[in-house]
Amino acid sequence: MRRRLLLWVAEHDDHWLFITLYIGLALVLSMTISLFWLVAVVAAHAVLEWFALERQGITDRRPGRILWHLKLDIGLVLVALWLGLYIDVLFGLAGLGAAARAGAQTAARVVAWQRAIRGVLMTADEAALVVKAVATRKNGKPPPQPEPSRDVTDDRPPWQRPWSRGDKFAVAFTVTCAVLILLTPVLTDHTIGSTLVVLAADLHPWPPD
């Protein structure tokens, strides 16, 4: 039983059970409760990756390898946070945003739009996991093996190897979201203080009553 569990952890990205739970929890929890739970789901995935690398005997630059593997997941978190900061800009709702503070009906409408767009963005992002799983099953995949030792020619970490189109997209997507969040006080009406307030509200475990 223990051996099967360890094998499942090592190959979790290729199991439909993990993919279904991961996508389902990421979408449902983040859209119905708060983005805190999306971060929690991604963190849980990072823990699984740590144990997977442990089983494969990979100890070199393990944190970096995990971040590289989860780069698209991190981008998912960042784009959801970005949306909370730029929602008024995207819809040209600067005036509506001010009205939302005075009217519950308008505020509810803005929140509904925000959640709907987040759902579309996250669904598109998580669909990449399904595509990856389908391609892996179609082409077949050998059991995980330890990385080559130091005396083998290509012993570089994954980010130093040739990047695939998916790698380039994930890095560009994640970096762009991070830069836009940092530039929020410059590109929007938010100040540094109000930016932090919005981020703190989005990342609170439980939404306000």
N, C-alpha and C positions, 0 to 999 in steps of 0.2 A: 504494500500500500504506500509506504513512504517513498519507495523507488519510483512508483508511478506518479506520485505527487511532484517529486523533484523533476521528473521528465516533463510533466505538464508545465511546470514553471519555466523550464528551459525553453520550451517551444510554445509559450502561451500566445504569441502573436499569430500563430498558425491554427489556432483552435477556434471554432465558431462560438463556443461557449464564452470564451473571453471576449471576442469581438462583439458579440451581442450584448453582453453585460456592460462592456466599456462604453459602447455607443449609447446604449439605453440609459445608463446612469448619467453619463455626461450631458445628454440632452434633457432628460426629465428633471434631474436635480437642479441644473443650472437655470432652466427656464421656469420652473415652478417655485423654487426656493431662492437661491442666490448663487452668484458666481463662486462663492467660497467653496461650494461642493464640487464645482468643475475643477478647481485647483486641487481639491482633495482627491478626486478620481485620478488626475494626472500624477499626483504624488504617489498614489498607490501603484500606478503603472511603473513609476521610477523604482519603487521598492522591488517589484517583480523583476525588472531588468537587472537590478543589483544581484539578486539571487541567481538569475539566469547566467550572468557573467561569472559568478562564483562557481557554478556547476561546470562551466566550460573551462575553468582554470585561468580565466583572464583577470589579471590584477593590474596591468599597466594602464594608467590613465583612465581608471574606471568611471569617475564622475564625468569626465569629458565624453566618454563613449555613451553614457546614459543621456546626457544632454543632446548629443548628436542624434541619437535614436529618437528622442522625443521632441525634436525641433519643431515638427509640424503641430504637435500637441501644445507646445508652448505658444506657438503662433495662434492657436485656437483661443487660448486664454487671453492673449494680448488683443486680438481683434474684438473679443467680447467687451473688454475694458475700454478699448478705443471707441466702440460704438456708444457706450454710455456717456463718454465725454463729448462726442461729436454729433449726437443725435439731432440737436437743434440746427447745426450747420448743414447736415445732410438733407434735412427736409425744409430748410429755410424757415424754421420755426422759432426764431429768436423772440418774436412777439408772442407766439403761442406758448413758449416756455415760460415767459413771465406770467401769462394768463393762467397757466397750469398751477402756479403757486396760489392762485386765488380761487380756482374752481376745481373741485374734485372730479367732475365729469371730464374736463379737458385733460387733467393729469392722468386719469385712467386711460384715456385714448392714446396719449403719448407712450405710456408704459406698454400698452398692448402692441403698438407699432414696434417699439423697441424689442420686445420679446419675439415678435414675429420675424423680424429681420435677423435677430440673433439665431433663431431656429434655422433659418435658411442657410446662414453662413456656417453654422456648426454642422448641419447635416451635410453640406457640400464638403467640408473639411474631413469629417469622420468617414465619408464615403471612400476616401483614399485608402483607409484601412481595409475596407471590403475588397476594393480592387486589388490591393496588394495580396490579400489572402487568396483570392480567386486565382491570381497569376501564379502564386506559389504552389497551390494545389494542382494546377494544370501542368506545370513544368516539373513538379516533383522536387523534393528537397531532402538531402541527406541529413542524418541526425547531427546535432550540433557537435562540433569538434573544437578542441582547444586551438587558439590561434597559433600560427607558426612561431617557432622559437627564434631567438635573436640571430641565429646563423642563416636563416632563410632570407631570400632577397627582399620580398615585400613584407616587411613587418611594421608598416606604418599604421597609425590610427586611421579610422575611416575618413576623417575630414582632410587628411593629407593625401588620400588616394583620388583618382579621377572622379569628379562629381557627375552623377547622373542628372537628367533633366529634373527629376523629382527633387533631388538634393538642392539644385540651384533655385527651384521655385520655393521650396520650404524655407531656405535661408533668406531669400529676398523678401518673402512674405512676412516672416517673423521680424526681420530687421526693420522693415518698413513700418510695421505696427508699433514697434518699440520707439522708433524715432518720432512717429506722429504723436504718441502719448507724451514723450518728453517735450514736444513742441506745442502742446495744448495751450499753454498761456500765451504763446505767440500767434497761433493760428485761429484761436477762438476768443470768446469774451471771458473765458475762465481766467482767474488769477491762479497763482501757485496754490494758494490756500483753498480755493474752491475746487481745484483739480483734485487735491488730496481728499477733500470731503467727499466728492463723488466716488473716487476709488475706494475709500473706506466704506461707504455705504454699499457699493456693489460687492465688496468682499466680506461683508458682515454675514455670519452664518445664518441669521434669521432676518427676513425682511421686516421693516417697521410695520406696526399695526395700522 
